[in-house]
Amino acid sequence: MADSSGFDGFPVWGVEFYQDLEEDNTREFWLAHKTRWQTDVRDPMRALVDALEDEFGPGKLFRPNRNLRFSADKSPYKTHQAALVGRDKGAGWYLQLGGDGLTVGGGFRAHSPAETVRYRAAVDSSASGPALERIVADLRAAGFALEGAELKTRPKGFGADHPRLDLLRRKEMMAVRRIGAPDWLSTPRTLAEVRTSWRQVRLLTEWVLEHVATD
């Protein structure tokens, strides 16, 4: 039975499609499966994001084509379908379906050095820095993993005895839960699961949108 939101779940085919695309990332393979990708991946993802708009705001789906201009890897297609809710291109609530199943999270991926500068300034602050510490501790306790580029050494301008040195080493921060492909992925329950995870990362996402992202 269809959910009242219009989202019924992600068909298992979508996960299998991305597993196959990892092995055959060609235009021929993509075109042969494009129509079903639209119905089994793109449309459910759009319906899920739309169903969450009431609480988190409008979102957008990323294009399936890779940007090859500066990449040595010339594979034409991304091996996942992602969506983002937030006012900045790299900050907000995140959702992804790929060959390893469903991934949810929030935070930011840096798209400019200026974002990293703003992030570190906020971490250094005696007001916003301790707040982020508490948020990160709670997310780790809830089973989220922290991902994103980081330095192995301390960033310039900060002392080795800084109380939040581990956070300062980061250039970006995403709190991620890799859900995989449980039986309920193909059912409307997925909407509730994503909503719950996004609520858990709300404080991090709002911290990022306040201190890092730009309008």
Accessible surface in RSA format (square Angstrom, percent):
REM  Atomic radii and reference values for relative SASA: ProtOr
REM  Chains: A
REM  Algorithm: Lee & Richards
REM  Probe-radius: 1.40
REM  Slices: 20
REM RES _ NUM      All-atoms   Total-Side   Main-Chain    Non-polar    All polar
REM                ABS   REL    ABS   REL    ABS   REL    ABS   REL    ABS   REL
RES MET A   1   227.19 117.7 150.62  99.7  76.57 182.3 125.55 106.7 101.64 134.7
RES ALA A   2    71.60  65.8  47.39  73.1  24.21  55.1  48.79  68.7  22.80  60.4
RES ASP A   3    43.64  30.6  32.28  32.1  11.36  26.9   6.59  15.5  37.04  36.9
RES SER A   4   125.86 106.4  78.65 105.0  47.21 108.8  59.38 126.4  66.48  93.1
RES SER A   5    44.80  37.9  11.17  14.9  33.62  77.5  23.60  50.3  21.19  29.7
RES GLY A   6    50.73  62.6   0.00   N/A  50.73  62.6  31.89  87.5  18.84  42.2
RES PHE A   7     0.48   0.2   0.15   0.1   0.33   0.9   0.48   0.3   0.00   0.0
RES ASP A   8    71.30  49.9  64.46  64.2   6.84  16.2  28.77  67.7  42.53  42.4
RES GLY A   9     5.36   6.6   0.00   N/A   5.36   6.6   0.40   1.1   4.96  11.1
RES PHE A  10     0.17   0.1   0.00   0.0   0.17   0.4   0.00   0.0   0.17   0.5
RES PRO A  11    44.33  32.3  38.93  35.5   5.40  19.6  44.02  36.3   0.30   1.9
RES VAL A  12    91.41  60.1  87.33  79.1   4.08   9.8  87.90  76.4   3.51   9.5
RES TRP A  13    35.19  14.1  31.35  15.2   3.83   9.0  16.04   8.6  19.14  31.1
RES GLY A  14     0.00   0.0   0.00   N/A   0.00   0.0   0.00   0.0   0.00   0.0
RES VAL A  15     9.98   6.6   9.98   9.0   0.00   0.0   9.98   8.7   0.00   0.0
RES GLU A  16    85.52  49.1  85.13  64.4   0.38   0.9  27.85  53.9  57.67  47.1
RES PHE A  17     3.74   1.9   0.59   0.4   3.16   8.2   3.31   2.0   0.43   1.2
RES TYR A  18     1.50   0.7   1.50   0.9   0.00   0.0   0.32   0.2   1.19   1.5
RES GLN A  19    84.58  47.3  79.87  58.4   4.71  11.2  24.32  51.8  60.26  45.7
RES ASP A  20    76.47  53.6  74.59  74.2   1.87   4.4  10.39  24.4  66.08  65.9
RES LEU A  21     0.00   0.0   0.00   0.0   0.00   0.0   0.00   0.0   0.00   0.0
RES GLU A  22    99.03  56.9  68.96  52.2  30.07  71.6  19.76  38.2  79.27  64.7
RES GLU A  23   155.17  89.1 120.55  91.2  34.62  82.4  46.13  89.2 109.04  89.0
RES ASP A  24    60.02  42.0  57.13  56.9   2.89   6.8  21.10  49.6  38.92  38.8
RES ASN A  25    28.08  19.4  13.57  13.1  14.51  34.9   9.85  23.7  18.22  17.6
RES THR A  26    52.09  37.0  49.35  50.0   2.74   6.5  49.66  66.7   2.43   3.7
RES ARG A  27   150.68  63.3 147.77  75.3   2.91   6.9  44.97  61.5 105.71  64.1
RES GLU A  28   129.42  74.3 119.42  90.3  10.00  23.8  71.78 138.8  57.64  47.1
RES PHE A  29    30.02  15.0  23.74  14.7   6.28  16.3  29.34  17.8   0.68   2.0
RES TRP A  30    10.27   4.1  10.27   5.0   0.00   0.0   2.66   1.4   7.60  12.3
RES LEU A  31    86.25  48.0  66.01  47.2  20.24  50.9  66.91  47.0  19.34  52.0
RES ALA A  32    79.73  73.3  36.86  56.9  42.87  97.5  49.05  69.1  30.68  81.3
RES HIS A  33    58.70  32.1  55.77  38.8   2.93   7.5  30.70  31.6  28.01  32.6
RES LYS A  34    84.97  41.5  84.63  51.9   0.34   0.8  30.03  27.0  54.94  58.5
RES THR A  35   103.14  73.4 101.75 103.2   1.39   3.3  66.40  89.2  36.74  55.5
RES ARG A  36   122.92  51.6 118.78  60.5   4.14   9.8  41.11  56.2  81.80  49.6
RES TRP A  37    11.44   4.6  11.44   5.5   0.00   0.0  11.44   6.1   0.00   0.0
RES GLN A  38    44.15  24.7  44.15  32.3   0.00   0.0   1.70   3.6  42.45  32.2
RES THR A  39    76.91  54.7  64.59  65.5  12.32  29.4  58.59  78.7  18.32  27.7
RES ASP A  40    19.55  13.7  19.55  19.5   0.00   0.0   0.00   0.0  19.55  19.5
RES VAL A  41     0.00   0.0   0.00   0.0   0.00   0.0   0.00   0.0   0.00   0.0
RES ARG A  42    63.94  26.8  63.94  32.6   0.00   0.0  10.26  14.0  53.68  32.5
RES ASP A  43    54.95  38.5  49.79  49.6   5.16  12.2  25.48  60.0  29.47  29.4
RES PRO A  44    16.02  11.7  11.31  10.3   4.71  17.1  15.81  13.1   0.20   1.3
RES MET A  45     0.00   0.0   0.00   0.0   0.00   0.0   0.00   0.0   0.00   0.0
RES ARG A  46   112.61  47.3 112.56  57.4   0.05   0.1  41.54  56.8  71.07  43.1
RES ALA A  47    23.02  21.2  17.41  26.9   5.61  12.8  22.62  31.9   0.39   1.0
RES LEU A  48     0.00   0.0   0.00   0.0   0.00   0.0   0.00   0.0   0.00   0.0
RES VAL A  49     3.23   2.1   3.12   2.8   0.10   0.3   3.12   2.7   0.10   0.3
RES ASP A  50    84.99  59.5  71.65  71.3  13.33  31.5  23.99  56.5  60.99  60.8
RES ALA A  51    17.24  15.8   0.44   0.7  16.80  38.2  10.06  14.2   7.18  19.0
RES LEU A  52     0.26   0.1   0.24   0.2   0.02   0.0   0.26   0.2   0.00   0.0
RES GLU A  53    78.88  45.3  72.15  54.6   6.73  16.0  16.74  32.4  62.14  50.7
RES ASP A  54   120.69  84.5  73.11  72.8  47.59 112.5  51.63 121.5  69.06  68.9
RES GLU A  55    53.85  30.9  27.95  21.1  25.89  61.7  25.89  50.1  27.96  22.8
RES PHE A  56    15.48   7.7   0.00   0.0  15.48  40.3   3.70   2.2  11.78  33.7
RES GLY A  57    20.83  25.7   0.00   N/A  20.83  25.7  18.50  50.8   2.32   5.2
RES PRO A  58    98.00  71.4  88.83  81.0   9.16  33.3  89.83  74.2   8.17  50.8
RES GLY A  59    31.99  39.5   0.00   N/A  31.99  39.5   4.09  11.2  27.90  62.5
RES LYS A  60   100.40  49.0  95.27  58.5   5.13  12.2  66.92  60.2  33.48  35.7
RES LEU A  61    43.20  24.1  18.98  13.6  24.22  60.9  18.98  13.3  24.22  65.2
RES PHE A  62    58.99  29.5  52.12  32.3   6.87  17.9  55.32  33.5   3.66  10.5
RES ARG A  63   171.60  72.0 164.71  84.0   6.89  16.4  69.48  95.0 102.12  61.9
RES PRO A  64    27.88  20.3  27.10  24.7   0.78   2.8  27.88  23.0   0.00   0.0
RES ASN A  65    63.30  43.7  56.59  54.7   6.71  16.2  11.22  27.0  52.08  50.3
RES ARG A  66    61.41  25.8  48.12  24.5  13.29  31.6  11.42  15.6  49.99  30.3
RES ASN A  67    89.72  61.9  66.03  63.8  23.69  57.0  42.23 101.6  47.49  45.9
RES LEU A  68    55.10  30.7  49.76  35.6   5.34  13.4  49.78  35.0   5.32  14.3
RES ARG A  69   178.66  75.0 145.98  74.4  32.68  77.8  71.97  98.4 106.69  64.7
RES PHE A  70   183.08  91.6 142.84  88.5  40.24 104.7 152.80  92.6  30.28  86.7
RES SER A  71    26.89  22.7  18.73  25.0   8.16  18.8  17.76  37.8   9.12  12.8
RES ALA A  72   108.60  99.9  69.48 107.2  39.12  89.0  79.52 112.0  29.08  77.0
RES ASP A  73    75.89  53.2  65.80  65.5  10.09  23.9  33.71  79.3  42.17  42.1
RES LYS A  74   121.41  59.2 105.85  64.9  15.57  37.1  86.00  77.4  35.41  37.7
RES SER A  75    34.38  29.1  28.01  37.4   6.37  14.7   7.84  16.7  26.54  37.2
RES PRO A  76    37.45  27.3  35.39  32.3   2.06   7.5  35.82  29.6   1.64  10.2
RES TYR A  77    14.27   6.7  13.82   7.9   0.44   1.2   1.87   1.4  12.40  15.3
RES LYS A  78    54.73  26.7  50.71  31.1   4.01   9.6  33.73  30.4  21.00  22.4
RES THR A  79    45.86  32.6  40.61  41.2   5.25  12.5  14.93  20.1  30.94  46.8
RES HIS A  80    53.58  29.3  51.04  35.5   2.53   6.5  33.48  34.5  20.09  23.4
RES GLN A  81     3.31   1.9   2.44   1.8   0.87   2.1   0.88   1.9   2.43   1.8
RES ALA A  82     5.23   4.8   4.02   6.2   1.21   2.8   4.02   5.7   1.21   3.2
RES ALA A  83     0.04   0.0   0.00   0.0   0.04   0.1   0.04   0.1   0.00   0.0
RES LEU A  84     9.10   5.1   7.35   5.3   1.75   4.4   7.35   5.2   1.75   4.7
RES VAL A  85     1.81   1.2   1.81   1.6   0.00   0.0   1.81   1.6   0.00   0.0
RES GLY A  86    33.10  40.8   0.00   N/A  33.10  40.8   9.65  26.5  23.45  52.5
RES ARG A  87   123.90  52.0  88.18  45.0  35.72  85.1  53.98  73.8  69.92  42.4
RES ASP A  88    16.49  11.6  11.10  11.1   5.39  12.7   4.50  10.6  12.00  12.0
RES LYS A  89   120.87  59.0 111.29  68.3   9.58  22.8  63.76  57.4  57.11  60.8
RES GLY A  90     7.80   9.6   0.00   N/A   7.80   9.6   4.93  13.5   2.86   6.4
RES ALA A  91     1.77   1.6   1.76   2.7   0.02   0.0   1.77   2.5   0.00   0.0
RES GLY A  92     0.25   0.3   0.00   N/A   0.25   0.3   0.00   0.0   0.25   0.6
RES TRP A  93    13.74   5.5  13.74   6.7   0.00   0.0  13.74   7.3   0.00   0.0
RES TYR A  94    42.19  19.7  42.19  24.0   0.00   0.0  30.68  23.1  11.51  14.2
RES LEU A  95     0.00   0.0   0.00   0.0   0.00   0.0   0.00   0.0   0.00   0.0
RES GLN A  96    27.41  15.3  27.41  20.0   0.00   0.0   0.00   0.0  27.41  20.8
RES LEU A  97     0.00   0.0   0.00   0.0   0.00   0.0   0.00   0.0   0.00   0.0
RES GLY A  98     1.36   1.7   0.00   N/A   1.36   1.7   1.36   3.7   0.00   0.0
RES GLY A  99     9.39  11.6   0.00   N/A   9.39  11.6   2.88   7.9   6.50  14.6
RES ASP A 100    90.03  63.1  65.85  65.5  24.18  57.2  50.84 119.7  39.18  39.1
RES GLY A 101     0.18   0.2   0.00   N/A   0.18   0.2   0.18   0.5   0.00   0.0
RES LEU A 102     0.71   0.4   0.00   0.0   0.71   1.8   0.00   0.0   0.71   1.9
RES THR A 103     4.96   3.5   4.96   5.0   0.00   0.0   3.69   5.0   1.27   1.9
RES VAL A 104     0.09   0.1   0.00   0.0   0.09   0.2   0.09   0.1   0.00   0.0
RES GLY A 105     0.23   0.3   0.00   N/A   0.23   0.3   0.23   0.6   0.00   0.0
RES GLY A 106     0.00   0.0   0.00   N/A   0.00   0.0   0.00   0.0   0.00   0.0
RES GLY A 107     0.53   0.6   0.00   N/A   0.53   0.6   0.00   0.0   0.53   1.2
RES PHE A 108     1.49   0.7   1.49   0.9   0.00   0.0   1.49   0.9   0.00   0.0
RES ARG A 109    91.70  38.5  91.44  46.6   0.26   0.6  41.12  56.2  50.58  30.7
RES ALA A 110    33.15  30.5  10.77  16.6  22.38  50.9  10.78  15.2  22.37  59.2
RES HIS A 111    95.40  52.1  60.63  42.1  34.77  88.9  42.98  44.3  52.41  61.0
RES SER A 112    44.92  38.0  36.16  48.3   8.76  20.2  36.99  78.8   7.93  11.1
RES PRO A 113   113.85  83.0 105.83  96.5   8.01  29.1 112.79  93.1   1.05   6.5
RES ALA A 114    50.62  46.5  43.57  67.2   7.05  16.0  48.66  68.5   1.97   5.2
RES GLU A 115    10.22   5.9  10.22   7.7   0.00   0.0   3.40   6.6   6.81   5.6
RES THR A 116    15.89  11.3  15.89  16.1   0.00   0.0  10.94  14.7   4.95   7.5
RES VAL A 117   101.84  67.0  97.56  88.3   4.28  10.3 100.55  87.4   1.28   3.5
RES ARG A 118    74.52  31.3  69.61  35.5   4.91  11.7  50.35  68.8  24.17  14.6
RES TYR A 119     0.87   0.4   0.87   0.5   0.00   0.0   0.87   0.7   0.00   0.0
RES ARG A 120    34.34  14.4  34.34  17.5   0.00   0.0   8.38  11.5  25.95  15.7
RES ALA A 121    60.90  56.0  47.42  73.2  13.48  30.7  53.49  75.3   7.41  19.6
RES ALA A 122     8.85   8.1   3.37   5.2   5.49  12.5   8.40  11.8   0.45   1.2
RES VAL A 123     0.00   0.0   0.00   0.0   0.00   0.0   0.00   0.0   0.00   0.0
RES ASP A 124    63.71  44.6  53.32  53.1  10.39  24.6   1.09   2.6  62.62  62.4
RES SER A 125    40.71  34.4  29.74  39.7  10.97  25.3  27.01  57.5  13.71  19.2
RES SER A 126   103.88  87.8  81.69 109.0  22.19  51.1  47.89 102.0  55.99  78.4
RES ALA A 127    79.68  73.3  60.10  92.7  19.59  44.6  69.20  97.5  10.48  27.8
RES SER A 128    12.11  10.2   7.44   9.9   4.67  10.8   9.49  20.2   2.63   3.7
RES GLY A 129     0.00   0.0   0.00   N/A   0.00   0.0   0.00   0.0   0.00   0.0
RES PRO A 130    35.69  26.0  35.30  32.2   0.39   1.4  35.42  29.2   0.27   1.7
RES ALA A 131    26.64  24.5  25.47  39.3   1.18   2.7  25.97  36.6   0.67   1.8
RES LEU A 132     0.09   0.1   0.09   0.1   0.00   0.0   0.09   0.1   0.00   0.0
RES GLU A 133    68.68  39.4  62.08  47.0   6.60  15.7  20.01  38.7  48.68  39.7
RES ARG A 134   149.64  62.8 144.77  73.8   4.88  11.6  73.18 100.0  76.47  46.3
RES ILE A 135    20.74  11.8  18.75  14.0   1.98   4.8  20.48  14.7   0.26   0.7
RES VAL A 136     5.00   3.3   5.00   4.5   0.00   0.0   5.00   4.3   0.00   0.0
RES ALA A 137    58.60  53.9  48.05  74.1  10.56  24.0  53.76  75.7   4.84  12.8
RES ASP A 138    96.22  67.4  89.90  89.5   6.33  15.0  27.92  65.7  68.30  68.1
RES LEU A 139     5.36   3.0   5.19   3.7   0.18   0.4   5.36   3.8   0.00   0.0
RES ARG A 140   134.95  56.7 118.08  60.2  16.88  40.2  42.32  57.8  92.64  56.1
RES ALA A 141    94.02  86.4  49.37  76.2  44.65 101.6  62.19  87.6  31.83  84.3
RES ALA A 142    41.97  38.6  17.48  27.0  24.49  55.7  30.68  43.2  11.29  29.9
RES GLY A 143    56.86  70.1   0.00   N/A  56.86  70.1  33.49  91.9  23.37  52.3
RES PHE A 144     7.24   3.6   0.00   0.0   7.24  18.8   0.38   0.2   6.86  19.6
RES ALA A 145    54.42  50.0  47.25  72.9   7.16  16.3  54.25  76.4   0.17   0.5
RES LEU A 146    26.16  14.6   2.19   1.6  23.97  60.3   2.19   1.5  23.97  64.5
RES GLU A 147    43.14  24.8  38.21  28.9   4.93  11.7  25.28  48.9  17.86  14.6
RES GLY A 148    20.50  25.3   0.00   N/A  20.50  25.3   3.88  10.7  16.62  37.2
RES ALA A 149    51.31  47.2  37.07  57.2  14.24  32.4  48.80  68.7   2.51   6.7
RES GLU A 150    93.40  53.6  69.51  52.6  23.90  56.9  19.28  37.3  74.12  60.5
RES LEU A 151    51.63  28.8  46.29  33.1   5.33  13.4  48.42  34.0   3.20   8.6
RES LYS A 152   203.21  99.1 171.46 105.2  31.75  75.6 120.10 108.1  83.11  88.5
RES THR A 153    98.39  70.0  93.55  94.8   4.84  11.5  75.09 100.9  23.30  35.2
RES ARG A 154   113.86  47.8 100.80  51.4  13.06  31.1  18.43  25.2  95.43  57.8
RES PRO A 155     5.64   4.1   3.00   2.7   2.63   9.6   5.61   4.6   0.03   0.2
RES LYS A 156   202.15  98.6 177.46 108.9  24.69  58.8 125.77 113.2  76.38  81.4
RES GLY A 157    80.24  99.0   0.00   N/A  80.24  99.0  41.48 113.8  38.76  86.8
RES PHE A 158    38.37  19.2  33.91  21.0   4.45  11.6  37.48  22.7   0.89   2.6
RES GLY A 159    36.13  44.6   0.00   N/A  36.13  44.6  25.35  69.6  10.78  24.1
RES ALA A 160    74.27  68.3  52.48  81.0  21.80  49.6  52.57  74.0  21.70  57.5
RES ASP A 161   131.90  92.4 103.63 103.1  28.28  66.9  50.43 118.7  81.47  81.3
RES HIS A 162    30.63  16.7  18.53  12.9  12.10  31.0  18.50  19.1  12.13  14.1
RES PRO A 163   105.06  76.6  71.75  65.4  33.31 121.1  83.46  68.9  21.60 134.3
RES ARG A 164    23.34   9.8  19.33   9.9   4.01   9.6   4.01   5.5  19.33  11.7
RES LEU A 165    25.19  14.0  23.20  16.6   2.00   5.0  23.20  16.3   2.00   5.4
RES ASP A 166   104.09  72.9  97.90  97.4   6.20  14.7  36.14  85.0  67.96  67.8
RES LEU A 167    12.62   7.0  12.62   9.0   0.00   0.0  12.62   8.9   0.00   0.0
RES LEU A 168     0.00   0.0   0.00   0.0   0.00   0.0   0.00   0.0   0.00   0.0
RES ARG A 169    59.75  25.1  59.75  30.5   0.00   0.0   9.41  12.9  50.34  30.5
RES ARG A 170    18.67   7.8  18.67   9.5   0.00   0.0   0.00   0.0  18.67  11.3
RES LYS A 171    82.92  40.5  82.92  50.9   0.00   0.0  30.51  27.5  52.41  55.8
RES GLU A 172    20.73  11.9  20.73  15.7   0.00   0.0   0.55   1.1  20.18  16.5
RES MET A 173     0.93   0.5   0.93   0.6   0.00   0.0   0.46   0.4   0.47   0.6
RES MET A 174     7.21   3.7   7.21   4.8   0.00   0.0   5.02   4.3   2.18   2.9
RES ALA A 175     0.00   0.0   0.00   0.0   0.00   0.0   0.00   0.0   0.00   0.0
RES VAL A 176     5.62   3.7   3.59   3.3   2.03   4.9   3.59   3.1   2.03   5.5
RES ARG A 177    58.48  24.6  56.42  28.8   2.06   4.9  27.16  37.1  31.31  19.0
RES ARG A 178   135.39  56.8 105.29  53.7  30.11  71.7  58.76  80.3  76.64  46.4
RES ILE A 179    39.71  22.6  14.05  10.5  25.66  61.9  19.33  13.9  20.39  55.3
RES GLY A 180    18.76  23.1   0.00   N/A  18.76  23.1  18.41  50.5   0.35   0.8
RES ALA A 181    63.99  58.8  30.56  47.2  33.43  76.0  31.65  44.6  32.34  85.7
RES PRO A 182    40.86  29.8  22.97  20.9  17.90  65.1  35.65  29.4   5.21  32.4
RES ASP A 183   140.55  98.5 120.30 119.7  20.25  47.9  43.76 103.0  96.79  96.5
RES TRP A 184    39.47  15.8  37.12  18.0   2.34   5.5  29.34  15.6  10.13  16.4
RES LEU A 185     5.23   2.9   5.23   3.7   0.00   0.0   5.23   3.7   0.00   0.0
RES SER A 186    48.80  41.2  30.11  40.2  18.69  43.0  11.61  24.7  37.18  52.1
RES THR A 187    49.94  35.5  49.05  49.7   0.89   2.1  48.17  64.7   1.77   2.7
RES PRO A 188    44.33  32.3  39.50  36.0   4.83  17.6  39.73  32.8   4.61  28.6
RES ARG A 189   127.17  53.4 116.25  59.3  10.91  26.0  47.32  64.7  79.85  48.4
RES THR A 190     0.00   0.0   0.00   0.0   0.00   0.0   0.00   0.0   0.00   0.0
RES LEU A 191    22.17  12.3  22.17  15.9   0.00   0.0  22.17  15.6   0.00   0.0
RES ALA A 192    58.63  53.9  53.29  82.2   5.34  12.1  57.27  80.7   1.35   3.6
RES GLU A 193    49.80  28.6  47.89  36.2   1.90   4.5   3.19   6.2  46.61  38.1
RES VAL A 194     0.00   0.0   0.00   0.0   0.00   0.0   0.00   0.0   0.00   0.0
RES ARG A 195    41.82  17.6  41.82  21.3   0.00   0.0  15.80  21.6  26.02  15.8
RES THR A 196    71.04  50.5  70.66  71.6   0.38   0.9  46.35  62.3  24.69  37.3
RES SER A 197     3.35   2.8   3.28   4.4   0.07   0.2   0.06   0.1   3.29   4.6
RES TRP A 198     0.08   0.0   0.08   0.0   0.00   0.0   0.08   0.0   0.00   0.0
RES ARG A 199   128.59  54.0 115.20  58.7  13.39  31.9  36.07  49.3  92.52  56.1
RES GLN A 200    72.97  40.8  51.75  37.8  21.22  50.5  28.60  60.9  44.37  33.7
RES VAL A 201     0.02   0.0   0.01   0.0   0.01   0.0   0.02   0.0   0.00   0.0
RES ARG A 202    63.09  26.5  63.09  32.2   0.00   0.0  27.04  37.0  36.05  21.8
RES LEU A 203   111.16  61.9 108.70  77.8   2.46   6.2 108.74  76.4   2.42   6.5
RES LEU A 204     0.63   0.4   0.40   0.3   0.23   0.6   0.40   0.3   0.23   0.6
RES THR A 205     0.00   0.0   0.00   0.0   0.00   0.0   0.00   0.0   0.00   0.0
RES GLU A 206    76.90  44.2  72.20  54.6   4.71  11.2  30.13  58.3  46.78  38.2
RES TRP A 207    13.14   5.3   8.83   4.3   4.32  10.1  12.28   6.5   0.87   1.4
RES VAL A 208     0.82   0.5   0.82   0.7   0.00   0.0   0.82   0.7   0.00   0.0
RES LEU A 209    22.21  12.4  22.21  15.9   0.00   0.0  22.21  15.6   0.00   0.0
RES GLU A 210   130.43  74.9  98.89  74.8  31.55  75.1  38.31  74.1  92.12  75.2
RES HIS A 211    53.54  29.3  39.07  27.2  14.47  37.0  24.22  25.0  29.32  34.1
RES VAL A 212     0.48   0.3   0.42   0.4   0.06   0.1   0.48   0.4   0.00   0.0
RES ALA A 213    11.44  10.5   0.00   0.0  11.44  26.0   0.48   0.7  10.96  29.0
RES THR A 214    64.60  45.9  58.31  59.1   6.29  15.0  43.14  57.9  21.46  32.4
RES ASP A 215   157.39 110.3  95.85  95.4  61.54 145.5  62.57 147.3  94.82  94.6
END  Absolute sums over single chains surface
CHAIN  1 A    11022.1       8826.6       2195.5       5843.9       5178.1
END  Absolute sums over all chains
TOTAL         11022.1       8826.6       2195.5       5843.9       5178.1
